[in-house]
Amino acid sequence: MPFRLGPTEIIIVLVIVLLIFGIGKLPQAGSALGKTMKAFKTGQADDSDEVEEEEKKPRRKIKRKTS
């Protein structure tokens, strides 16, 4: 897998994020990220429920006209 992150890379990413957002904005950014992930998972679960419901519905037979 080409995107493996070791401990050093994770620390570097965290330092960059800290420099971009600053200490004061970091909790707000984390909260927004958490809410976004929760909304995404909820939407994904809703979509899978809809797909399962559609699969359970009986299918209509289509009659073809012959000429």
PyMOL commands that set and color helices and strands:
alter all, ss='L'
color gray80, all
select helices_A, chain A and resi 7-56
alter helices_A, ss='H'
color red, helices_A
deselect
rebuild
show_as cartoon
